[in-house]
Amino acid sequence: MAFDTSRIKPLGFGTMRFEGRETDSINIEHTCQLVDAFMASGGNYFDTAWAYPNSEKALGQALVARYPREAFFITSKCVTWTCCESEADLERQLQETLSALGVDYVDMYLMHNLGGKRTASFEAFHCWDFVKSVKERGLAKHIGFSAHCTPQELEGFLQQYPEAEMVQLQVNYADWDSPSFLERQCVEVANAHGVPIAVMEPVKGGLLANPPQSVKDILDDALPNDSYATAALRFAASQPGVFVTLSGMNTLAQVEDNMRVFRNFKPLTSEESAAIQRAQQALQGSGIVPCTGCDYCAKVCPQNIGISGAMTALNYYINYEDAETAAYQLGFVVRFNQGKAMPEECIQCGACEQACPQNIPILECFQRLATEVTPHRQPVTLMRS
């Protein structure tokens, strides 16, 4: 069965960041409301993964149990660079995915996050052979892979995996021409192979939904009918070969804002594209840490450090030069919200940097927090009624 992208609506629902995912306390009633609003506005594509905490279970309750199977399209993924010690673990992941979702098959099954040192584990466990077997058994209609990688790596993957029916790539205006990501070139490689592209991280983990003021000023003037988030989404969706752009939505307002733009999607005009280029330049000069909050780093951290929360606090400091408030956020977000260890407990093993798809120098960021932010931290107290 050929992969017919014409059936897919241009905006997809990314479920990696369901609120409460880490503590198994996802509000299903609220999630049902988000799914209902998305479906009512014409959406039909949902992206999840075995490695996203509680995402598949929540999606099974909010979507699968409440809508006809033919009404939606689900993509899920298997992973080898964490929580995988043998080829048997791949089958275990698959069965847990199907059970959590409550489906007999997924529409698309992907290898999850190829690129860099992570690629070796996929090869060691013969993961592509496994993914092909999933399709052969009728447990997935289509197969492919997601990747945070260089154009050269992507070229190699597409040659090595000619049966791949789609590729999921990071595309956002912050990294479009960044020498660390070369997203434009990756899109060109996928297009050269005729492989459809699903976009992840178009808002860079929410970073582009609330960019620095210099970026806001440009977008306010040039794209007054767009929110900062929809401006970023439109940039990604306007690129050639893209059939769906994922958005991680946690509020009804976000669903409504995004679907307002994508119900009758219009690519960026040449004038709007020029404004995005100016926003790119302004963002590059801001110095913010490009963390998307994916928490892949946390999955491999032996100290259980709240790395993404630490990066949030550091970005607050960079944006507002308020060390005292950033220090408060560091303690509150990492210790209380995430329930994780603080950056000063790092043992400098570097596992986080190897897992990070954004190539962030995490240990250097920890050092900056230690010298510029942590000295201002006061004990965190919680107000109780």
N, C-alpha and C positions, 0 to 999 in steps of 0.2 A: 504493500500500500504506500504510494508516494505521499510525501509530506506536503499537504495542501495548506500553504500559509494564508490563502485567501479566507479561510474560515476563522482566522485569529483576528480579534480586534486589536487596534494599534497600541492600547494601553493595557499592560498586564499588572496583576496584583502580586507584589513581592511580599512573602510572608516571613522573612527572616527575622523581622523586628517586632513581632507581636508583643505587646506590652505584657509583662509578667511571665515571659517565656522561660526565664532562668529558674524560677521558683515553682513551676507547674501551677501557676495561679492566673493563667490567661482567662480573662472575663469572656466567657463564651457568649453570653447575651449581647455584649457589646460587639464582639466579633461577628455575630450573626447580623447585626445592624449594618456593619461595614460591608459584609458580603452582599446583603440585600440591596444596599444602595449602589454598589458596583454593578451587580447583575441587572438591576432595574435601569441603569443608564447604558446598558449594552455591552458591558465587559464580559469576557468569558475565559480569560487565561489566568491561571494561578501558578506561581512558582514557589516550590518548597524544596526541602532536602532532609535526608535522614539526620544530618549534622545540625540542623536548626532546632534548638531545644523546644520540644512540645509543639512545634509548628504543624507537623503532619496530623497529630491528634486533634488539635484545634480546628484544622481545616476539614478533617473528617466529620466533626460535629457540626460546624457552621455551614459547610457547603455540601459535602457528599450526602449526608443524611437528609438533606432538605431540598435537593434539586435533582431533576432527572439527569442520569449519567451523560446523556448526549448534549446537555446544556452547557457543559464546561470542559475545559482542557486543562489537565494537570501535568506539570513537569516536576519530577523529583530527581534526586542524585545520590550516588554512592561515593564514599571517600576512602582513601587508603593512607593518607599522611597523618591521620590521627585515629585512634580507636580501632585499629585494624592490625592484627598480628598474623593472619593467615588468609588464604583464599576462601576458607569457609566463612570468615567474617563478612565477606561480600554477600553471600547468600543470606546470612542472618540479617544484614541491613535491609536487603530487599524484602524479605518476609515481614520484617518489622514495619517497613514503609507501607506495604499493602494492607497490613492489619490495622495500623494506626489511621490510615486514610479511609479504610473500609471499602476498598475497591478491589476488583479482580485484575485490573491492569492500570498502568499509568499511560498517559498519551505520549510522553517523552521521558526517556531515562538518560541521565548524563553522568559521565565521570566528572567529579566535582573539584574544580580548582587546580587544573594543570598549570605548570610553569615553575621555573626555577628548580630548586632542590626538591620540590614536592613531586616532580614528575617521576623520579626514580622509583618511588613506592608504587605508583600505578603500574609501572613496567614489571617490578618485582613480583607483584601479585597477579600478573596477566589480566589486568582489569578490563581491557578492551574486549578480550575474548569472552569474559564474563558478561559484559554489557551486550555483546552480540547475542549471547545465549538467552538473555532476558527477552530480547525481541523474538528470537526463534521459538521460544516457549509461549509466546502470546501474552507475556506479562508486561510488555511495553509495545506500543504501536510504532514508535520511532525512537532513534537513539542519536546521541551526540556527546558533546563535552562542553564544560565551561573552563575558561582559562584566564588567568592574569599572567601575561607572558609577553615576550618580545615578538616582533614580526617574524624574525628568523625561527623562533620556536614554533609559532603558529604555522608557518609554512611546513615545518617538519611534521607537526601533528596532522595536518590535513593530508599530507602524503602518506603518513603511517596509518591513518584511520579513514580510508576513502569511503567507508560506509556511513560516516557521520552525516546526518541529515540536517544538522544545524549546529551553530556554535554560539555560546553565550559569552559576550565580551563586555568589559568595562568601557563605557563611552560617556564622557562628560566634558564640558567645556574647560574645566580646570586643567585636565590632563591631556587634552586633545593633541597638542604639539609638544608636550613635556618630553624631554630626552629620557626620563625615567620610565615612561609608559608607551610613547609612540602610538597612541590610539588610532590616529589617522592612518598610519601605515598598516596597523592590524586590520582595520576595516577594509583597506585596499586589498590585502592578502585574501581575506574571506571572499570578497567580491570577485577576485580573479579566479577563485575556485568555484564560484557559483553557489556558495554555501550560505543560506539565510542566517541572519544575525538577530539574536535576542540581546537586548541591552540590559546590563546590570549597572548599578551605581550611577545612574544619570544625575542624581542630586548629591552624589558623593557622601552617602550616609547622612544626609540632612544638612551637610555643610553649606551647600549652595542654596538651601531654603532660607538661610539667615547669614548671608555673606557679610564681609566687612563693609563699612559704610561707603568706602570709595566705589565698591561694586554696585551697591544699592543705588547710588546717585546716578550712575550710568544707565542702569536698567529702568529706574523710575522715569527717566526722560525718554528713553528709546522704546520701551515696551510697557506703556502705562496700563495696558489691558491684561497683562500677565502678572501673576505673583512671581516671586523669585524662583519658587519651585517649578512652576509651569514653564518659565523661560528656559530653565535647565532641561526639562523634559522635552520641550519642543526642539531644542538644539540636538539632542540625541536622536529623537525620532525623525529628524530631517535628513539624517545621513543615509547614503545609498546602501541598499541591501538590508536595512533594518526592517523586520516584520513586526516586532513588538518591543516596547520599552517598559521596563518594570518600575513600579513605584511602590515603596513600602509605606502603606497608609495606615495610620493608627487612630484617626479621628474622622467623623463624618464630614467635617469641614474640608479635610484634605481630599477625601473621595470626591466630594462635590466640586471642589476647585479643579482637580485634575480632569474629571470627566467632562466638565464644562468645556475644556479646551479640546479634549479628544473625541467628543461626540461627532464633531465636524472638523477633524484635524486639518490644519493648514501649516505646511512647512514654513520655516523662517524666510522672510523676504531678504533681498540683498542688503537693505538698510538695517534690518534687524540682525543679520549675520555680522555686519560691520560693528554693530554695538556690542555683540557678544565677544568679538575679538578685543575690543577695548576693555571689556570686563575681565577677559582672560589676563590681560597685561596688568590690570589693577590688582587682581587676585594674586598674581605671582609676586607682586611687590609687598604683599601684606605679611608674608613670613609665617602664615598659619601652618600647623601640622596637618597633613592630608589624611587624617584618620577617618575611616568610614564607620567605625564601630562594629565591624564584622565579628570581632572577638576570636578570630582564628589564632591569634597570638596567645590568648588566654587558655585555649584548649591544650597547648603544649607547655605552658609555664609550670615548672615543678613547684613554684612557691605560691601559685594561685593568686597572683597579683592582678589587681583591677586595672589593666593596662589602658583599655579604652576610656575608662573614667578619668584616669590620670591625663590622657591626651586632651580630654574635654576641658579639664581644669587649666592645662597649659595654654590651650587656645584662647580661653577666656582672658588669661593674663596677657597674651600677645595682642589680642584685639583691644583690650581696655586698659592695659598697664595698671591694673589694680591687683597688686600682689596679695593684699589681705583677703579680698573676696575670693580670689583664685585659690588661696590656701584653704579657705573654708570649704569651697566646692570640692577640693581634693579630698578632704577628710569625709565630707558628707556623702559625696557620690560613690567613692571607692569603698569606704568602710561600711556605711549604713545602707546605701541604695544597692550596691553590688554585693555587699557582704564578703569582700575579698581583702587580700593583704595589700599593704601600702608599698609604693615604689621603693622605699628605703630597705625593704626586705629582699630586694633583688640580689641574686648570687652571680650575676653577670655571665650566665651560661650562653646567652645569645640565641636560644631556641626560638624566642619570640620573633626575632628579626628574620630568621629563616622561614617562618610560617607567614609572615606579613605580606599580603599581596600588593600592598602599597609601597613597599621598600622603604619604610620609615626607619630611621636610625633611632630605635626605641631607647637604647642605652644612653645615647647622647641626650635624649629628651628627659630621661630620668635624672641625669646629671644637672640639667638646667633647672628642673623642678627643685632639686636638692639645694642648689645655690641661690635661686632667685625667688622661689615660692614657699617652700617648706619652712624656712625660718619665720615666716609670718603666720604660721598656723596656730590657732587657738583650739582648746578642747571644744568638740562639737556637742551641743546639747539639743535634745529634741523637746519641743513644746508639746505638752499633753493636756487635753481638755479634762 
